[in-house]
Amino acid sequence: MANPISLPLQEKLPRNNIIRRVADILILFLLISLLLYRLLNLNGHSFVWQLALLCETCFTFIWILNTSTRWNFVDYKTYPDRFLKRFEELPALDMFVTTADSSIEPPIKTMNTVISLLAVDYPANKLACYVSDDGGSIITFYALIEASKFAKLWVPFCKKYSVGVRAPFMYFSKEPETVAGDSSDFLNDWRKMKDDYEELSQKISEAAQKSIPCNLNNEFMDFYEIERGNHASIVKVIWENKDNDPNGLPHIIYVSREKRPKHHHNFKAGALNVLMRISGIMTNAPFILNVDCDMFTNNPQVVLHAMCLLFGFEKERESGFVQFRQEFYDCHKDDPFGTSLIVLAQLLLDGMAGIQGPLYAGTGCFHRRKVIYGGLPPDDEEIKKANLNSMKDLQRRFGYSKEFVESVTTIMLGTSEEKLNMRDLSSALKAANEVSGCQYEFNTSWGQEVGLVYGSTNEDVITGMKIHGRGWESKYCTPKPPVFLGCTATGGPSCMTQNKRWATGLLQILIGKHSPLIVTFTTKLRFRQCLAYMIPTIWALRSLPELCYSLLVAFCLLTNTTFLPKVSEPAILIPIALFAVYNIYTLVEYRSFGYSFRGWWNNQRMSRITTVSAWLFGALGFCLDLLGISPAVFEVTRKDENTHDSNLDSDPGRFTFDSSPIFVPGVTLVFVHTTALVVGLLRLQPARPVFGASGSGLGEILCSLWVLLSFLPFVKGLFRKGSYGIPWSVILKAAILALFFVRLCVQGLEPSKLNY
């Protein structure tokens, strides 16, 4: 029998990808064939043909990016039991939970995330949990105190009965599982724990309904007359594992950084950088986990899985950070809003895993602290020494806090942090408040070379790319059961807001100094990794050819023009084959991931809606920010407080609307294509083709019907009321734009060419 110490902690498993490669190449071949056909037949065709060529060139470029990224998928299998046998002294871990607004992100959700982290299968004396409350909410602080009291009962219960799901709301949503031994004791304990959790939920719910949930005394005095966005830093030790008990409860620290109106707080990246400094002073664990407040731990061995990849390679540079897959527990049947992201994760992150590693997705990620501090891979002694300079240089880079700089030195040199771990946390509060001030980062490298990178609302992607650029690789971990489960955005407004924010932030990266096109030529970012990073960063730009192509179809019907090959030409088979192969390919792909036919269609439909709505406004938001007209803001996605009950709505999958202008492009397309179909089917077009040698026909009609089918939720919204109906303000704006477009088409018709 092999020695457990000599056995590998992880195993790389290349995935059989032959069929996908063949399909990708076939679609790429058809796209290039269509481009060649258009180039060879430019003469005799109008600008419509040239515009179609331009759009299809963009689509071909996007497909090249996808094909390159998905060429060699890789999986990693981890062995947590081997890790426990190999190391007697386990490394410490600091866990970060971030929340921004208790009115949008319900505290009960945040507390479930915190409680699930406190109960993981790992020695409690090696863990510390930091909760960043960027809203400075007394409700969140109160909820954390109450949650810590509940956790003292919940953690022993979980470990006694080997509970699999350690988020209480999810665990108690089902009947109790059968356990070995005395089932009566288990049932009694289960009922008691459920009663305790319901009491906790009620306390937090009642507190949320009050402006002041309790008497402002002792630890609550710091919240007296606190002003959102304008307050001093608040750092509180909620619970300290003073006995260093491995079976106790981990440290729990509440943090609300200083905020002032005249100081840019740099969104989530700024909050995480404050946690980096505070945790460096207090516990200084060499590894860090960060999760969003709505993403709880679903697999209690999460830390062990991550450590297998952080310690499982010969060279440290091969695992700079470990990203876990994001999955969701509250997706409605058939994913009507396309928010599950399962296929996106499979195709993008699994593909990147075979190059230089997945991007940093902002949550569910384990980091090496020294990597976040800007450390280089320790390939030789010279590089290791280059990570440290004189005390003066260190203070210029990391800030003037002596305590924090000492903690940085400890991490960079790789020496034991035991002295810092054993210190009294309360004694570090003064230094912790100092490094959480909004002026601390002035004239330092924070947000540039140290910590999470500023310059985009998508701080995660840009930070991961910088890490890859320094020569580090990352690893993608997808054990079963899923490690992290979160809640998705539901309804049209939330989905559009979330996608708009992503698109704006990603375009900021593409156009800024941290563009993957620049980074790949100036750092160690590999070229194929650069192509993979470009897939999300061009989301906003993709809206332009998508919208143009959609309008092109309507234009052809209105002006009796064609953008497709003639039916009599063999070339007509190219777009037909392309349409058929692509849809069959994606359908098979979605079916392999467990989706139904309707689930596939919902995702295809939502990709078109999102592209011409949210991504288009993401591009607009970027332009307004670039011109200084309207700065980009981090719009927090609203979370539903009903953590598990999806039956509150008779049809929760129905599309919802509000008066946001983000819905105007979709409604405009519906009006334009409806008009175009009426004109085309009733033969109200010019008798002779206006632009080009041939007129529109069945191909254009079918394409227009396809667009309307994709925007069917908008068509239905025109006839519904309430949140399921499109507001009149949106309809009016869309009607004006549609009339303007039709008028432009009519003005393009020269009277001499009309022949009715």
N, C-alpha and C positions, 0 to 999 in steps of 0.2 A: 504494500500500500504506500502511495506517495506521501512524502512529508508535507503536511498542510502549509508549512512555511515556504516551501519551494514551489507550490502551485501558484499559477497566475491569479491575480485578483480580478482580471477582466479578460475577455476574449473578443477579438474583432471578427465579425461575421459579414463578409461581403455578400450582398444580396444578388440573386439571379435576376439580371436586368435585361436580358436579350430581347424579349418581346417588346418591352417599352422602348428600347433603343431603335428597334425596327420601325415601330409606329412613329416615333419622333422624327426619324430620318425620312420616312414616307411623307409626312406632313410638310417637312421642310422642303423636300423635293417638289411637292405640288405648289408650295408658295413661290419658290424660285421659278418654277415653270410659268406661273401666272405673271410674274414680273417680267420674264423674258418675252412672253407673248405681248404684253403691253408695250414694252420697249420697241419691239419689232413692228408694231402697228400704230406708232404714234401719229404718223402722217394720215390725214383723213379723219382724225378724231379731234374733238374740241378739248377745252380745258377740263371737262368732266373726266375724260380719260386720264389726263395728267394728274388730276386730284386723286382719282382712285389709285393710280400708281404710287403716289406719295403715301397715302394711307396704308396701302398693302406693303410698302417697304418698311413702314414702322412695325406692322404686325409681324413681318418676317424677322426683323431685328429682335423683337420680343421673344419669338419662338427660338431663335438662336441662343438667347440667354437661358431660356428654360432647358433647352436640350443640353447645353454645356453643364448646367448645374445638376441635372438629373442623370448624368451619364453613369456614375458609379455610386449607387446607394450603399451605405455601410451601417450595420447595427453593432452594438456593443452589449455583451452579456456580462453581468457583474456577479461576484460571489461574496456576499456580505459575511457569511460564516468564516470564510478564509481570512478576511480582514481582522475579525475579532481574535482569531487564533494567532495571527502574525504579530499583533501589537499588544503589549501589556498595558502601555500607557497611551490612551487614545488622544488625538489632538483636539484642542478646544475649538469651539465654533460660536461665533456671534451671529444671531438671527435678527434681521431687520424686517419690520412690518411698517408699511407706509400708508397713511390715510390723509386726505386733504380737506374733507368737508363732511361733518357728521350729518348734515341735512340731506346730502346726496348719497353718501356711503354710510348706511345705517350702522351704528356702533355694535349691534348684536352680531352683524356679519364679521366685523373686525375682531370681536372677541372670540368668535368661533375659530378664526384663523390663528389667533394667539394661543388659545387653549390647545388646538391640535399640534402646534409646534412644541409646546411645553411637555407634551405627552409622547414625544418620539422615543424610539428605542435607542437611547444613548445616555451615558452617565450624566446626571443633572449637574454635577459639579464641573462639567466641561461645556456647559451651555449658558448663554445669556441671551435674553430676548429684549430687544429695543423697539419700542413703538413710537414712530414719528407721527405726531399729530400736527399737520401743517395749518390746521384751522384754529389751533389753540382753544379747543373746545373743552369746557368743564364737563360736558356730557361724556366725552370719550375718556377723560381722566377718571371720572366716577365709575364708568363701566369697567375700566381696567382694574380698578381696585376691587370691585365686586367679582370680576372674572378670576382674579388671583385667589380669592377666597374659595371659589368653586373649584379651581384647578387643584387645590390642595387635597380635595376629595376625589376629583376626577382622575388624576394621574395614577394614584395607587389602584383605583378600580380598573383602569385600562390594563395596567401591567399584571394585576392579579388574574384577570380573566382573558389576557391576550386579545384584547379588543382590536379588531382590524381597522375600523373607521373611527378616528379619534376626534372628529369634529362633532360635538354633542348634537347639534340640530340634525345632522345627517344620520347619526347613529340612532337617535330616538324616533326618527321618522318611520322606522321599521319595527317589526315585532322582535323581541329578544331572541338571540341565537341560542341554540342548544350548546351547553358546555359539559365537559366531562366532570365527574365528581358529583358533589351535592348540588343538584339543580335548584333546590329550594333556597339555599343560601344565595345563589346567584340571582334568582328572581327577586328576592327581598332587596338585595343590594341594587339591582337594576331599577326597581320601582323607586327606591329612595333617591338614586341618582337622577332619575327622570324628574321627580318632584323638585329636587334641588335646582335642576336646570330650568324648569318652568318658572321657578321662583326668581332665578337670575334674569330670565328673559322679561318677566313682568317688571322687575325693578328697573331694568334698563329702558323698557318701553315707557314706563311712567315717568322716568327721569327725562326722557327725550321730549316729553310733552310740556315740561316746565322750563322756564328760562333759567332757573337756578334749582338744580336737582336736590340740593341739601344745604345745610347750614354752612356758611362760608367761615370755617374756622380751621385752625391748624394748617394742614397741607393744602386746603382749598383757598386760602387767602390770596395766593398768587393769581387767582382767576377773578379777583374782585374788580369789577368795572373794566375788564380786559376788552380791548378793541381789536376786532379781527383785522389782521394785516398791519397792526401798529402796536406791538407789545414787546416787552423784554423776553429773553429766553427763559424757559421753564424746564428744568431737569429734575425729575423726582425718582428716587429709588422706591418702587412699589413693594418689591420683595427681594431680599438678599439671602442667598444660601450661605449663611455665615459658618455653618458646621462643615461646609465642603462635602455634603452628603450626596453620594452618587445616586441614591434612591429618593432624593428629596425633590424639591421644585427648583428649576433654574432661576437665575437672577431675572428680574423684570424691571425694566427702566422705562419711564415715560419721558419723551422729549418733545418740546415744542420750541423750535428755534426762534431767535429774535427776528422780527420783521418790522421794517419801517417803510413808509410810502415812497421815499426817495431812493431806496436801494432795491435793485433788481434781485429777486430771490431765486431766479433760475429754476423754477418749477421743481419737479421731482428730483432732478439731478442735484440741485442745491440741498434739498432735504437729506438725500442719501450721503452727500459729502459731510454734512454736519454729523450724521450718525457715525461715519467713518472716524471722525476725530474724537467724538465723545467716547465711542467704544474703545478706541485706541488708548485713551487715558484710563478708562475704567477696567477693561478686561483684556483687550489687546489679543484676541484670539487670532491665530494665523489664517483662519478660514472664515468666510462670511457667506451667509445665505440671505438673499433678499426676496421677499414675496409681497405682492399687492395685498391689500386688506381683505379682498374678497376671494382669495385663493387659498383654501385650506389644505393641509397635509392629509392625503388619503392613504398613504402607505407609511406605517410607522418606522420602516427601515430606510427611510429616505436618506438620512445622513450616511448610513453605511454604504448604500449604493453609490453615493457621490464620492465617498472616500476611496472606494475601489478604483475609481477612475482618476482621482487626484494622486493616488499613490501607486497605481498599477502599471506605470510605464517606466522604462529604463531612464529616459530623459525627462526632466521636469517640464521642459518646454512643450512637451506633447499634450499637456493638460493645464493650460492657464486658467480656464474656468470650465465648469460643467453645467450645461443647460438641460433642464428637464422639459419634456413636452407639456404644453398647456392643453388641458382638456376641461370640459364643462359638464356640470351636473344638471343644469336646468334648460338644456336645449329642448325646444318643442319637437314634437314628432315631425319628421321629414325636414327639420331645420329650415323653416319658412323664411328666415331672415339671413341665411347663409353665414351665421356667426360662429359656427362650431370650429372653423379653421382647421379641421382634421386633415383635409386634403392639402391645404396650403402647407401645414407643418410637415406632412409626409413628403411633398414634392420639393419644398425649399430646404427645410432644415435637414432632412435625411440626405438630400443631395449634397448640401454643404459639408455634412459629416464626412463625406468621402474626399473632400478637398483639404481645407485648412480648419474645418470645424464649423459648427453652427454659429449664427450670430447671437448676440446677447439679446434676449427677448424681453428684458425688463422685470421679469418675475420668475420665480422658480429656478434661480441660478446660484450656484456655489462658486465663489471667487477665492483666489489666493489674495490675501491682504496686500502682499508686496507687489502683486501685479497691478492692483488698483492704485497703489502708490507710485506707479510708473516704473517698476522694476523690470530689468531685462532678463531674458533667460540665462540662468547661471551655467553657461557652457564652459567658462574658464575663470580663473581667478581674476584676470584683468577686468572682465565684464562685471564680476561680482563687486570688485572694489569701486568700479565706476558708478555703482548705484549709491555710494556714500561719499560725501565730501566733508569739508570742514563744518563746524557747528554754524558758522555764519552763513555758509551756502545752504545748509539744511534749513535754517530759519527763513532764508529768502525764498526757499522753495515750498516749505510746509507751514510757515507761519511762526510767530514769535513765542509760542507757548513752549516753555522748557520741558514741561511734562510730556507734551505730545511728541516733541522732537526726540526725546529719549525713547519713547515707545516705538517710533519709526526706526530708530537705530537698532533696537532689539529685533524687530521684524526683518529688516533688511539683512542683518548679519546672520539670521537664522538661529539665534541663541534662545535659550529657554525663557519663556514669558511667565514662569511660575511666580516670580516675585510680584508681578503686576496682578496676576490672578488671585493671589492671596490677600491683596490689600483690602482695606475697608472701603467699600464703594462710596459711602457717605463722605469720606475724607477727600474724594476726588471731585465732589460736586462744584467746588469753586473753579477748578481748572476746566471742568466740563462746560460750565456756563460761559467761561471765557472764550472757548473755541467755537461756541455756537452763536456768537455774536455776528451780526450782519457785516461788520467791518473787518472781521478777522482775515478774510481772503484777499483783501486789498494788497496789491504788490507782491502776490505769491503766485505759485504755479497751479493753484487749485482751479479746476475746470478747464485746464489746458493740457498740462503734462501730468498732473496729479489728480486722482479721483475721477468721478464721472465727468465726462466732457460737456461743456456748455456750448451753446450755439444752435441748439435745435430742441424742439419739444419732444423729439424722439432721442432722448439722451442715451437710451440703451443701445441702439444700433450704432451710433457714432462711437460710443465707448468700446464696444466689442471690436469694431473695425480698427480702432487705434491699438488695441491689444494685439490683434492679428498683425498689424503693421510693425509691431516691435519684435515679431518673430515667434510669438506664442501660438500654439494651436489650442483649440477647444474641443470638447467632447459632448456628444448628444446621448442622453440616457433615457431609455423608454422601457422601464421594467413594468411588470404586471403584478398587482393591480396598478393603475395609473397613480403616479406619485402626488400630483397636484391637481385639484379640481376647483374651478372657479365658476362664476356666474357670467352669463353673456348679456350683451345689450339686447333688449327686446323692444320691438316696435320700430317704426320708421324713423322718428326723430333721434332716438338714442343711437341706432345703427349708423345713421348718416353723420351725426356729430362725431362719433368715435372714428369713423373712416376719414372724415375731413381732417381731424386732428392728426391722424397718422400721415395722411398724404401731405399736409403742410410741412410737418416736421421732417419727413423723408426728403422732400424737395429741398428743404433748407440744407440738408446734408449734400445732396447732389450738386447744388450750385455753389456751395460754400467752399472754404479752404480745406475741409475734410472730405471732399468728394472722393469716392473710390477711384475715379480716373486719375486723380492727383496722387493719392496715397499709394497706389500700386506702382508708380514710377519713382517715388521718393522713399519708400520704406520696403519692408519685407512682405507686404501683402501680395499674395500670388495672383497671377492674372486671371485664372478661372475663378478665384475667390472674389476678385473685383467684379467679374461678370455676374456672379451670384448676388453680390450686394446691390448691383444695379437693378435687379428685378423689383425689389420694393421701392427703391429710391426714385424710380421713374413712374410710380403709380399716378401721380398728379398729371404728368405730361401725357400719359396714355389717354387721358380724357379727351384730348384734342383730336387725334385721329379717329377715335371711337365716335365722338359726336359728329365729326365731319362726315364720316362714312354713313352714319345713320341719316343725316340730312341729305346726303347725296342721292340716296334712293328716292326720297320724296321729290327732290328737285327733278330727277329724271322723269317721274310720272307727271309732274306739273308742266314740264316743258317738252314732253314727248321726245326724250333723249334716253340713250342707253349707256350704261357703264359696264355691261356684260358682253361677252362674245356673242355673235349671232348664233341662233339655234342651229342653223345649217352648217356652222363651222365645227370641226372636231374639237376645237379649243374650248367649246362650251362644257366639255367633260371635265375640264380642270377645276372650275369653281364647284361643279356638282360633286366631284369626287372629294374635294377639299372639305366641303360642308358635311358630307356623309361620313368620311373617315374621322374627322375631328370629333363629331358628336358621338359616334359609336365608340371611339377611343376613350373619351371622357366618361361616357356612360359605364363602360366596362371598368374603368378605373374607380369610379365612385361605388359601383356595385362591389368591387373587391374590398372596399373599406366599410362595407355593411350598409350602404345607403340604398334606399328604394329608388324606383324610377322617379317618383315625385321628389324625393330628396335631391336627386341629381338635377332635375329641372329647376327646383327652387334655387339651388346654388348657381346654375347657369344664368337664370333670370336675374338674381341679385347681383351677380358680377357686372351685368350690363347697367343695371340701375345705379349701382354704386359708382361705376366708372364715370357716367355722364352727369352725376349729381354730386356726390360727396367729393370725389377726386377732382372734379372740375372746380368746385369751390375751394378745395385745398390749394389748387394752383392759383386761384384768385386771391386767397388769403396770403399766400406767399408774396405775390406781386404787390399787394397793399402794404405788407410789412417791409418789403424791399424799398418801396418808394417813401416809406415813413408816414403813410397815410393812416394806417391802422396796425398797431403791433400785434404779432401773433400771441395768442393766449392759450394756456393749457386748459382746455374745456374738460372737466371731469365728467365721465359718463355716469349717468344716474343708475344706481342699483336698486332693484326692487327689494323691499324689506321682507317680503314673503319668501323665506329662504328655500322652501321646498314645495309649496302648494301651487301647482300650475293650473288648478281647476277652478280658480276664482273667476275666470273668464270662460264663457261658454265656447269661445273660439279664440284662444290666445295667439294663434298663428296668423290672424288677420292683420294686414298692413295698417298702421296708424299714421296719421299726418298731423302737422301743426302749421302755423302760419309762416314758418321759416322759408326764406327764398330758396333754400336748398332743393325744394321740391319743384321749383319753377321749370328747370330744364326738362325734367321728366314729363310734366304736364304739357309743355310746349311740343315735345316730340309726339305725344298722343294727338294733339290738335293738328299738327302738320301732316302726320301720316294718315289721319282720318280724312283730311281734305284731299290729300294726294290720291288716296284710294277711290274716293268719290269721283274725282276728276278722271282718273284712269279707267275705272270701270264703266262710267257713263260716256266715255269718249269725248270729254269736254276739252281735250288737249288740241293744240294745233294739228291740222291734218297732216302736215309734213314735218319731219324732224327739224327742230330749230338748231340744235348744236350737234353736228355730226351727220353721218350718212344714214344711220338707221334710228328708228324710234324705239320707245319703250315697249315692253311686252310682258309676257307671263313672268319672266325672271324678276323684273322690278316689282310686280304685284306681289309675288311670293315673298320677296325680301321685305317689303313694307308690312305684310301680314306678320312676318316673323318678329319685326320690331314691335308691333302692337301687342303681339302675344307675350313678348318679354316684359312689356310694361302693363300687363293686364291688371295688376294691383292699382295702378293709377287710373285705368279705365273704370274699374269698379268704384274707386274713390270719388269719381265724379257724380255718382248716383247714391252715395251713402251719406249718413249724417253723423254728427258728433266727431269723436276722435278718429273714426274710420272713414270720414269724409274729408275731401280736400277743401280747405277754407276758400271763401269767395275771393279773398285778397290774392291768393296764389293763382286761382283760376283767371282772374282779371289780368294779372301780369303776364301769365302764360299766353292768354288770348292775344294780347297786344303784340308779343314777340312773334307768335305764329302768323298773325296778319302781316306783320312787317316782313317776315320771310317770304310769304306767298306774294306779297307786293313786289319784292325784289325779283322773284322768279318771273312775274308778269312783265315787269319793266325790261327784263332781259329779252323779251320777245319782240323782235323787230317787225313792224307792221308789214313790211314787204315780204316777210316769210310766212305770214299767216295765210292759210288757205282752208276755209271751212267749207 
